[in-house]
């Protein structure tokens, strides 16, 4: 079959790398893709927000499945667009309809959904632009640190964790006055959960699901988890504390009630579902839902999947996932993200990337790269992710760091302490 992957980052290169290994694949297209996906299929220059162009391209190339990498097209209703179009409705879309994508598209919707189905999360209240005074008073009833979340999508920048009451109140006013545009016209104020984070992923056809290996990513730019939040500077899988007992709690208290809640609300959900969790004294709490694979978690989770991923995606499309199981590689995988100097603030693009061919013991997943005049250059903040297998986390990290040290581009930066807290 012909498959189209939508997106251009490390997650999409990782999905392409895995799907390209399937003997069920005829041809792989990636829109718009990057310099890494170009080696696995055909990159297509289509705006991922132009549903009409995507649909026309799929009909023209006889593509029978689209795998949606990022959240924005799902929140904007790509799946619904296909279902409503008589020529496209038989094409399989891996990703939920708009109503399901609201689990990521609206923090308020997600929190209220969890409350309805008694899924453990922190206490919360939401405030809109007419309720600034109430919000300011509510913050005074809480203990620091204060967690403020923009309701909508804010490109990973809409969550603030603040120690000062005065700063929290100032930020609340700024957010409600449009600091993150429409995304923060409603703000959720949440209880701060003290613990250690983990990410758990499932693939579901709306009724059945398979649980992927868990991961832990590192969001802060600086070592020791300091500095600004990023899209993720590295990740590890497995996670030592996510033992059988912990994962049983995750499945019983979080995964099952979420899938059954979606069914009760008659929300069509076919695709990946990501649970951002906090381990609070051995008990899992949900910090956030994502309606797609994480990035850079995909770069450690997918390499541990031994089952044919395309076969699983076909089962999702045909509502037959309940008949499938997943084999997992017992080895550890760790990834280190190589970023542009200055990221997540201002950074320069177009830096030539050298010595990629010297890396022998790791897999390089491209994120912000493109090909110019037969040379690979940087085109984003997070440029590459270097993933390696090892008998344990230590060995996998050693390999990734050795490989990272071989690669060169101007002002390249990476954290040297991934996995430090495990």
Residue pairs with C-beta under 8 A, 6 or more apart in sequence:
1 24
1 25
1 26
1 64
1 65
1 310
1 314
2 26
2 27
2 28
2 29
2 61
2 62
2 63
2 64
2 65
3 19
3 25
3 27
3 28
3 29
3 63
3 64
3 65
3 66
3 67
3 310
4 29
4 30
4 31
4 44
4 54
4 57
4 58
4 61
4 63
4 65
4 66
4 67
5 12
5 15
5 16
5 19
5 28
5 29
5 30
5 31
5 33
5 37
5 41
5 66
5 67
5 69
6 12
6 30
6 31
6 48
6 54
6 66
6 67
6 68
6 69
6 70
6 73
6 78
7 30
7 31
7 48
7 68
7 69
7 70
8 30
8 32
8 33
8 34
8 37
9 34
9 69
9 70
9 295
9 367
9 368
9 380
9 382
10 295
10 296
10 298
10 299
10 337
10 365
10 366
10 367
10 382
10 384
10 385
11 69
11 70
11 292
11 293
11 294
11 295
11 296
11 298
11 299
12 30
12 33
12 34
12 37
12 69
13 34
13 36
13 37
13 40
13 365
13 366
13 367
14 293
14 298
14 299
14 302
14 303
14 365
15 67
15 69
15 293
15 298
15 302
15 309
16 28
16 30
16 33
16 36
16 37
16 40
16 41
17 40
17 302
17 363
17 365
18 302
18 303
18 305
18 309
19 25
19 28
19 67
19 309
19 310
19 313
20 28
20 40
20 41
21 308
21 309
22 308
22 309
22 310
22 311
23 308
24 308
24 310
24 311
24 314
25 310
27 41
27 42
27 61
28 40
28 41
28 42
29 41
29 42
29 43
29 44
29 57
29 61
29 63
30 37
30 38
30 40
30 41
30 42
30 43
30 44
31 43
31 44
31 45
31 46
31 48
31 54
31 57
32 43
32 44
32 45
32 46
32 48
33 41
33 43
33 44
34 43
34 366
34 367
34 368
34 369
34 370
34 379
35 366
35 369
35 370
35 371
35 376
36 364
36 365
36 366
36 369
37 43
37 366
38 371
44 57
46 53
46 54
46 57
47 53
48 54
48 70
48 72
48 73
49 72
49 73
49 76
51 73
51 76
51 77
51 78
51 81
54 66
54 78
55 81
55 82
55 85
55 87
55 88
57 63
58 66
58 88
58 91
59 87
59 88
63 91
64 91
64 92
65 91
65 92
65 93
65 94
65 313
65 314
65 317
66 78
66 82
66 91
66 92
66 93
66 94
66 95
67 94
67 95
67 313
68 74
68 78
68 79
68 93
68 94
68 95
68 271
68 292
69 292
69 293
70 292
71 101
71 104
71 105
71 153
71 290
71 291
71 292
72 153
73 95
74 95
74 96
74 98
74 100
74 101
74 104
74 105
74 271
74 291
74 292
75 98
75 101
75 102
75 104
75 105
75 153
75 291
76 98
77 97
77 98
77 101
78 93
78 95
79 93
79 95
79 96
79 97
79 98
79 101
79 268
79 270
80 97
80 98
81 88
82 88
82 89
82 91
82 93
83 89
83 93
83 97
83 268
92 270
92 313
92 314
92 316
92 317
93 270
93 271
94 270
94 271
94 272
94 313
94 316
94 317
95 101
95 270
95 271
95 272
95 291
95 292
96 103
96 267
96 268
96 269
96 270
96 271
96 291
97 267
97 268
97 269
98 105
99 265
99 267
99 268
100 262
100 267
100 268
100 269
100 291
101 291
102 109
102 110
103 109
103 110
103 113
103 273
103 289
103 291
104 110
104 153
104 288
104 289
104 290
104 291
104 292
105 152
105 153
105 291
106 151
106 152
107 126
107 149
107 150
107 151
107 152
107 188
107 288
108 126
108 151
108 186
108 188
110 288
110 289
111 121
111 124
111 126
111 188
111 190
113 119
113 261
114 120
114 121
114 286
115 121
116 261
117 257
117 258
117 260
117 261
118 257
119 253
119 254
119 257
119 258
119 261
119 286
120 253
120 254
120 283
120 284
120 285
120 286
121 285
121 286
121 287
122 147
122 190
122 191
122 192
122 193
122 285
122 287
123 190
123 191
124 188
124 189
124 190
124 191
125 138
125 188
125 189
126 151
126 186
126 187
126 188
126 189
127 134
127 135
127 138
127 172
127 176
127 186
127 187
127 189
128 176
128 185
128 186
128 187
129 176
129 177
129 185
132 172
132 173
132 176
135 172
135 176
135 187
135 189
136 169
136 172
136 173
138 189
139 146
139 165
139 168
139 169
139 172
139 189
140 165
142 189
142 191
143 192
144 162
144 163
144 164
144 165
144 168
144 192
145 161
145 162
145 163
145 192
146 161
146 162
146 163
146 165
146 168
146 189
146 192
147 159
147 160
147 161
147 189
147 190
147 191
147 192
148 159
148 160
148 162
148 168
148 171
148 172
148 175
148 187
148 188
148 189
148 190
149 158
149 159
149 160
149 187
149 188
149 189
149 190
150 158
150 159
150 175
150 180
150 183
150 184
150 186
150 187
151 183
151 184
151 185
151 186
151 187
151 188
152 158
152 180
152 182
152 183
152 184
152 185
152 186
153 183
154 180
154 181
154 183
154 184
156 229
156 230
156 231
157 180
157 229
158 180
158 183
158 184
159 229
160 168
160 171
160 175
161 192
162 168
162 171
171 179
172 187
172 189
175 184
175 187
176 184
176 185
176 187
178 184
178 185
193 278
193 280
193 285
193 287
194 280
195 278
195 279
195 280
195 281
195 285
196 216
196 241
196 278
196 279
196 421
197 216
197 217
197 276
197 277
197 278
197 279
197 287
198 214
198 215
198 216
198 239
198 241
198 242
198 277
198 279
198 284
199 214
199 215
199 216
199 217
199 274
199 275
199 276
199 277
199 294
199 297
200 211
200 212
200 214
200 242
200 247
200 250
200 254
200 255
200 274
200 275
200 277
201 211
201 212
201 213
201 214
201 215
201 272
201 273
201 274
201 275
201 293
201 294
201 297
201 301
202 209
202 210
202 211
202 212
202 255
202 259
202 272
202 273
202 275
203 209
203 210
203 212
203 271
203 272
203 273
203 312
203 313
203 316
203 321
204 259
204 269
204 270
204 271
204 273
204 316
204 321
205 270
205 315
205 316
205 317
205 318
205 319
205 320
205 321
205 322
206 259
206 262
206 263
206 268
206 269
206 270
206 319
207 259
207 263
207 319
207 321
207 322
208 321
208 322
209 255
209 259
209 273
209 321
210 312
210 321
210 324
210 325
210 326
211 247
211 251
211 255
211 326
212 301
212 305
212 326
213 237
213 238
213 300
213 301
213 304
213 305
213 328
214 237
214 238
214 239
214 242
214 247
214 301
215 235
215 236
215 237
215 238
215 239
215 294
215 297
215 300
215 301
216 235
216 236
216 237
216 239
216 422
217 232
217 233
217 234
217 235
217 294
217 296
217 297
218 225
218 232
218 233
218 234
218 235
218 415
218 418
219 225
219 229
219 230
219 231
219 232
219 233
220 226
220 227
220 228
220 229
220 230
220 233
221 227
221 228
221 229
221 230
221 233
221 339
221 343
221 344
221 415
222 415
223 415
223 416
223 417
223 420
224 417
224 420
225 421
228 344
228 345
229 344
230 339
230 343
230 344
230 381
230 382
231 295
231 296
231 344
231 381
231 382
232 294
232 295
232 296
232 297
232 337
232 382
233 296
233 336
233 337
233 339
233 382
233 414
233 415
233 418
234 296
234 334
234 335
234 336
234 337
234 385
234 414
234 415
234 418
234 419
235 294
235 296
235 297
235 299
235 300
235 334
235 335
235 418
236 300
236 332
236 333
236 334
236 335
236 393
236 396
236 397
236 418
236 419
236 422
237 297
237 300
237 301
237 304
237 332
237 333
237 334
238 304
238 332
239 422
240 393
240 422
241 279
241 422
242 250
242 279
245 282
246 279
246 282
246 284
249 282
249 283
249 284
250 275
250 277
250 284
253 284
254 275
254 277
254 284
254 286
255 275
258 273
258 275
258 289
259 269
262 269
270 316
270 317
271 291
271 292
271 316
272 291
272 292
272 293
273 289
273 290
273 291
274 289
274 290
274 291
274 292
274 293
274 294
274 297
275 286
275 289
276 286
276 287
276 288
276 289
276 290
277 284
277 285
277 286
277 287
278 284
278 285
278 287
293 301
293 302
294 301
295 367
296 335
296 337
296 382
296 385
299 333
299 335
299 365
299 385
299 387
300 333
300 334
300 335
300 387
301 333
302 309
303 329
303 333
303 363
303 387
303 389
304 328
304 329
304 331
304 333
305 326
305 327
305 328
305 329
306 326
306 327
306 328
306 329
307 324
307 325
307 326
307 327
311 324
312 321
312 324
312 326
315 321
315 323
315 324
329 389
331 389
331 390
331 391
331 396
332 389
332 390
332 391
332 392
332 393
332 395
332 396
333 387
333 388
333 389
333 390
333 396
334 387
334 388
334 390
334 393
334 396
334 397
334 400
334 418
334 419
335 365
335 385
335 386
335 387
335 388
335 400
335 418
336 385
336 386
336 397
336 400
336 401
336 404
336 414
336 415
336 418
337 367
337 382
337 383
337 384
337 385
337 414
337 415
338 382
338 383
338 384
338 385
338 386
338 404
338 407
338 409
338 412
338 413
338 414
339 347
339 381
339 382
339 383
339 412
339 413
339 414
340 347
340 348
340 349
340 351
340 368
340 378
340 380
340 381
340 382
340 383
340 411
340 412
340 413
341 347
341 348
341 410
341 411
341 412
341 413
342 348
342 411
343 381
343 382
343 413
344 381
347 381
347 411
348 410
348 411
349 368
349 377
349 378
349 379
349 380
350 372
350 377
350 378
350 379
351 377
351 378
351 409
351 410
351 411
351 412
352 375
352 376
352 377
352 409
352 410
353 369
353 376
353 377
353 378
353 383
353 384
353 407
353 408
353 409
354 407
354 408
354 409
355 406
355 407
355 408
356 364
356 376
356 407
358 406
358 407
359 386
359 403
359 406
359 407
361 388
361 399
361 402
361 403
362 386
362 387
362 388
362 399
362 400
362 402
362 403
363 386
363 387
363 388
364 384
364 385
364 386
364 387
364 403
364 407
365 384
365 385
365 386
365 387
366 376
366 383
366 384
367 380
367 382
367 383
367 384
367 385
368 378
368 379
368 380
368 381
368 382
368 383
369 376
369 377
369 378
369 379
369 380
369 383
369 384
370 376
370 377
370 379
371 377
378 409
383 409
383 412
384 407
386 400
386 403
386 404
386 407
387 400
388 396
388 397
388 399
388 400
388 403
389 396
389 399
390 396
390 397
390 398
390 399
393 419
393 422
397 418
397 419
400 418
401 416
404 414
